[in-house]
């Protein structure tokens, strides 16, 4: 059993001072606000932080200065896109020209280089307070489209990378069968294609869950999955994710082919429900919004990617008011910082409506923690409460960004950045300490260098 005395912590009831939590087998076994330390717990050995700012551990106790929040859930990730950061900004381009650059990276990857890149990327996520990731995984086969001897070798590489990085993963194995509606896969897309929905489902059956790994499913998009295969993917157990209406061209193609919007097509094929996460949901009709709300679907917004690609601003608040549940993702990893994603949801709404105050800090933190964790199949994570997984993310409240901001939930959402994190605990285990970032940066540099070599 381990005890943490948190200087300040975000609990379900709000921010509290001097919170004593105990952890056993990776789960919170007690949470006490302003405890009588002498009477309730023996912490005589707890000391002040060391000269690097790290909490100092004495025996099985740990004093943690700063503001501690629950672990964050990154609900939409393409790990290999991390190799694109800083390399796609040299020309004006479009979403579609960016996609060609992304395909160039996908064509280069081997099981070994993908593992190394994913491990470094997941370590960066841990350094930014992410304790669970939803990996939207569609890179399945060899460059010529032939399966590897182990047809799930790339998926297993991602699962192992997450384990070594210290975070939980929900592998959202993605069905991707077409270059566009009615168009066969071409070029590097052959690496994504299983040939049919049934063949995709048969391959996915070879994946098994682990203590740190859940297996879910994904429909890449209505462009990449023919209508007759959508129900096959939707029939699988576990979380179900899908790119939805990210680009107006997708809507136009779907209307031309089926006479339905992408949302209407998913509903018609039984792919909308409480376990469904629609990613981006940018260009929606009023009927689409009502349909997604009635289904209680999660709506995963990825503002740093959506603005990087010029996608547009989705109707986050209207979806929420209709009944959808907001979650967040870093998607292409142009930035990995869920604090930035949280505040961007509110700030984008301000730009679109010319009004302030659409989302409170508490609501945005809920999206990034409890709601996000639930959407990935981890409903026992995302809250500092008895019985929940022991995830703790601690922020420095005296940095250049956070000093004087109140040390509360507004500090986390509207002031802090990933660089303010001093410690991360996942399932009761310390996986990041202040000062680890330099080594992670070197690992990223080496892994990305191999991809481009």
GIBELBEL-V140826 format. One record per residue. RES is the residue in one small letter. PHI is phi in degrees with one decimal (999 if undefined). OMEGA is omega in whole degrees, 0 to 359 (* if undefined). Layout:
# GIBELBEL-V140826
res | phi | omega
RES | PHI | OMEGA
RES | PHI | OMEGA
This chain:
# GIBELBEL-V140826
res | phi | omega
x | 999 | 179
x | -123.8 | 177
x | -116.7 | 174
x | -123.7 | 172
x | -99.8 | 185
x | -90.0 | 181
x | -56.8 | 181
x | -153.8 | 186
x | -145.7 | 176
x | -90.0 | 178
x | -105.0 | 177
x | -55.7 | 181
x | -86.5 | 181
x | 131.9 | 180
x | -81.2 | 181
x | -133.0 | 176
x | -91.7 | 172
x | 50.4 | 180
x | -102.5 | 179
x | -101.4 | 177
x | -117.9 | 173
x | -115.5 | 186
x | -129.0 | 175
x | -141.1 | 180
x | 53.5 | 176
x | 78.9 | 184
x | -128.6 | 174
x | -69.0 | 178
x | -103.0 | 172
x | -157.0 | 176
x | -137.5 | 183
x | -121.1 | 176
x | -88.5 | 178
x | 43.1 | 186
x | -71.6 | 167
x | -78.9 | 189
x | -58.6 | 182
x | -65.4 | 184
x | -89.8 | 189
x | -106.3 | 183
x | -157.1 | 182
x | -90.9 | 184
x | -125.4 | 185
x | -61.6 | 182
x | -88.4 | 183
x | -68.3 | 182
x | -120.2 | 178
x | -79.2 | 179
x | -60.2 | 177
x | -78.5 | 187
x | -74.6 | 173
x | -100.0 | 181
x | 89.2 | 180
x | -79.6 | 173
x | -58.4 | 181
x | -97.0 | 183
x | -96.0 | 176
x | -129.0 | 183
x | 64.5 | 181
x | -109.3 | 180
x | -123.2 | 182
x | -151.0 | 176
x | -95.5 | 188
x | -120.5 | 177
x | -77.1 | 178
x | 104.7 | 178
x | -104.2 | 181
x | -106.9 | 179
x | -122.2 | 176
x | -66.4 | 178
x | -66.3 | 183
x | -91.8 | 178
x | -113.1 | 175
x | -93.0 | 193
x | -86.9 | 178
x | -150.4 | 182
x | -135.7 | 164
x | -118.5 | 191
x | -56.3 | 186
x | -72.2 | 177
x | -65.6 | 179
x | -58.1 | 180
x | -69.4 | 181
x | -89.7 | 187
x | -56.7 | 178
x | 79.2 | 185
x | -111.7 | 185
x | -117.6 | 186
x | -104.8 | 189
x | -79.2 | 178
x | -128.4 | 182
x | -64.3 | 172
x | 61.5 | 179
x | -140.1 | 172
x | -54.7 | 187
x | -74.6 | 175
x | -72.4 | 173
x | -60.9 | 181
x | -61.5 | 178
x | -64.5 | 176
x | -66.2 | 177
x | -64.0 | 178
x | -61.6 | 179
x | -62.8 | 176
x | -68.8 | 181
x | -58.0 | 182
x | -70.2 | 186
x | -87.2 | 193
x | -75.3 | 171
x | -114.9 | 176
x | -54.5 | 182
x | -71.3 | 182
x | -70.0 | 177
x | -67.1 | 178
x | -59.5 | 182
x | -64.2 | 179
x | -66.5 | 180
x | -64.6 | 179
x | -60.1 | 180
x | -64.9 | 179
x | -65.7 | 179
x | -68.3 | 175
x | -66.0 | 175
x | -62.3 | 178
x | -59.8 | 179
x | -57.3 | 180
x | -64.0 | 180
x | -102.3 | 175
x | 93.6 | 180
x | -84.3 | 181
x | -112.9 | 173
x | -140.5 | 179
x | -129.8 | 171
x | -99.6 | 185
x | -95.3 | 182
x | -82.0 | 197
x | -104.5 | 179
x | -127.7 | 177
x | -90.7 | 192
x | -106.7 | 196
x | -120.8 | 177
x | -69.0 | 183
x | -56.4 | 179
x | -88.7 | 178
x | 91.5 | 179
x | -76.2 | 177
x | -64.2 | 169
x | -69.5 | 177
x | -54.2 | 168
x | -98.2 | 186
x | -64.2 | 179
x | -113.3 | 185
x | -61.3 | 181
x | -73.6 | 175
x | -64.8 | 178
x | -66.0 | 177
x | -61.7 | 179
x | -66.2 | 180
x | -63.1 | 180
x | -68.6 | 178
x | -61.6 | 179
x | -63.3 | 179
x | -59.8 | 181
x | -68.8 | 179
x | -74.3 | 176
x | 99.5 | 178
x | -126.0 | 177
x | -82.2 | 179
x | -131.4 | 165
x | -110.9 | 180
x | -80.1 | 181
x | -93.0 | 184
x | -66.0 | 195
x | -105.4 | 173
x | -82.9 | 183
x | -146.0 | 191
x | -121.3 | 187
x | -147.7 | 176
x | -77.3 | 180
x | -178.4 | 183
x | -60.5 | 180
x | 78.6 | 182
x | -117.0 | 180
x | -68.8 | 177
x | -59.2 | 181
x | -140.0 | 177
x | 57.4 | 184
x | -65.6 | 178
x | -60.0 | 177
x | -63.3 | 177
x | -70.0 | 184
x | -91.9 | 197
x | -91.0 | 175
x | -92.7 | 178
x | 98.3 | 179
x | -162.9 | 176
x | -62.7 | 180
x | -66.0 | 178
x | -66.9 | 175
x | -59.7 | 182
x | -62.2 | 180
x | -64.6 | 178
x | -64.5 | 182
x | -63.1 | 179
x | -61.6 | 179
x | -78.7 | 178
x | -90.1 | 180
x | -121.7 | 179
x | -77.9 | 178
x | -131.7 | 180
x | -54.5 | 181
x | -103.3 | 189
x | -135.1 | 171
x | -109.6 | 176
x | -112.4 | 175
x | -123.7 | 183
x | -131.0 | 177
x | -145.8 | 167
x | -94.3 | 185
x | -53.2 | 180
x | -175.8 | 177
x | -72.1 | 174
x | -74.9 | 189
x | -98.6 | 179
x | -125.1 | 180
x | -58.6 | 184
x | -55.8 | 185
x | -74.3 | 177
x | -105.8 | 183
x | -60.4 | 182
x | -64.6 | 178
x | -61.9 | 179
x | -67.5 | 182
x | -64.8 | 182
x | -76.7 | 181
x | -72.0 | 180
x | -82.2 | 176
x | 92.7 | 179
x | -58.4 | 179
x | -126.8 | 182
x | -120.2 | 181
x | -157.0 | 168
x | -67.9 | 184
x | -134.6 | 171
x | 49.0 | 177
x | -72.0 | 181
x | -124.4 | 178
x | -60.9 | 180
x | -60.2 | 177
x | -63.1 | 178
x | -61.8 | 181
x | -61.6 | 181
x | -64.7 | 181
x | -67.4 | 178
x | -62.1 | 181
x | -67.1 | 184
x | -82.4 | 190
x | -122.4 | 185
x | 71.7 | 183
x | -135.2 | 169
x | -73.1 | 177
x | -55.7 | 177
x | -63.0 | 180
x | -63.5 | 178
x | -66.1 | 178
x | -61.4 | 179
x | -64.4 | 182
x | -63.1 | 182
x | -97.3 | 175
x | 74.6 | 184
x | -100.8 | 178
x | -110.1 | 179
x | -179.5 | 186
x | -72.1 | 177
x | -97.5 | 182
x | -86.8 | 170
x | -115.9 | 175
x | -97.9 | 187
x | -99.0 | 181
x | 85.4 | 177
x | 46.4 | 190
x | -86.4 | 188
x | -112.2 | 186
x | -117.4 | 171
x | -84.4 | 176
x | -59.1 | 179
x | -66.1 | 177
x | -57.6 | 182
x | -61.7 | 179
x | -63.6 | 181
x | -65.9 | 179
x | -65.8 | 178
x | -66.3 | 179
x | -63.6 | 179
x | -78.5 | 184
x | 60.8 | 180
x | -68.8 | 169
x | -73.7 | 175
x | -119.2 | 184
x | -94.6 | 179
x | -99.0 | 181
x | -130.3 | 192
x | -59.0 | 183
x | -67.8 | 175
x | -76.4 | 183
x | -62.4 | 177
x | -79.7 | 178
x | -61.6 | 183
x | -93.0 | 180
x | 69.3 | 183
x | -68.2 | 187
x | 122.1 | 181
x | -111.3 | 180
x | -80.3 | 184
x | -84.9 | 187
x | -60.7 | 184
x | -70.6 | 179
x | -64.5 | 176
x | -63.1 | 179
x | -60.8 | 182
x | -66.9 | 177
x | -79.3 | 179
x | 126.4 | 177
x | -74.2 | 182
x | -116.8 | 185
x | -74.9 | 168
x | -132.8 | 187
x | -136.0 | 177
x | -148.4 | 177
x | -100.3 | 168
x | 52.4 | 186
x | -83.2 | 177
x | 64.2 | 167
x | -55.2 | 171
x | -142.9 | 169
x | -116.1 | 183
x | -165.9 | 183
x | -70.8 | 172
x | -66.5 | 176
x | -64.6 | 179
x | -63.0 | 180
x | -59.6 | 184
x | -69.6 | 179
x | -65.0 | 177
x | -58.0 | 179
x | -69.4 | 184
x | -68.7 | 176
x | -64.4 | 177
x | -60.7 | 179
x | -63.2 | 179
x | -65.4 | 183
x | -71.7 | 187
x | -108.9 | 185
x | 61.5 | 176
x | -137.5 | 179
x | -104.4 | 168
x | 80.0 | 178
x | -84.7 | 183
x | -127.7 | 175
x | -83.4 | 177
x | -59.5 | 180
x | -62.3 | 180
x | -64.7 | 182
x | -69.5 | 175
x | -65.7 | 177
x | -63.2 | 178
x | -60.2 | 184
x | -81.2 | 184
x | -120.1 | 189
x | -62.1 | 182
x | -67.6 | 179
x | -62.3 | 179
x | -61.4 | 180
x | -63.7 | 182
x | -66.1 | 179
x | -97.3 | 179
x | 88.4 | 178
x | -120.9 | 183
x | -69.1 | 179
x | -96.1 | 179
x | -132.7 | 174
x | 106.2 | 181
x | -146.9 | 175
x | -87.0 | 185
x | -153.5 | 181
x | -58.1 | 179
x | 91.0 | 179
x | -86.2 | 174
x | -59.7 | 187
x | -84.0 | 174
x | -106.6 | 180
x | -138.1 | 178
x | -121.2 | 186
x | -108.8 | 180
x | -108.4 | 170
x | -70.5 | 182
x | -97.7 | 179
x | -127.0 | 178
x | -77.5 | 178
x | -59.9 | 182
x | -87.4 | 190
x | -100.1 | 184
x | -57.0 | 176
x | 77.0 | 185
x | -97.4 | 174
x | 106.9 | 176
x | 55.3 | 180
x | -132.5 | 183
x | -63.5 | 177
x | -69.6 | 173
x | -61.3 | 183
x | -63.8 | 188
x | -86.6 | 190
x | -107.9 | 178
x | -134.3 | 190
x | -74.0 | 173
x | -134.5 | 182
x | -56.3 | 181
x | -68.0 | 179
x | -88.5 | 182
x | -77.4 | 181
x | -108.8 | 180
x | -158.2 | 175
x | -132.6 | 176
x | -118.0 | 178
x | -124.1 | 181
x | 50.9 | 175
x | 83.8 | 183
x | -114.2 | 177
x | -70.7 | 182
x | -113.9 | 176
x | -149.2 | 172
x | -123.6 | 180
x | -56.7 | 181
x | 102.6 | 180
x | -74.8 | 188
x | -60.5 | 182
x | -63.0 | 179
x | -67.1 | 178
x | -64.7 | 177
x | -60.1 | 178
x | -64.1 | 179
x | -65.8 | 176
x | -61.8 | 182
x | -59.7 | 180
x | -67.5 | 183
x | -65.9 | 181
x | -70.6 | 177
x | -60.6 | 178
x | -67.6 | 180
x | -62.5 | 186
x | -90.2 | 182
x | -61.7 | *
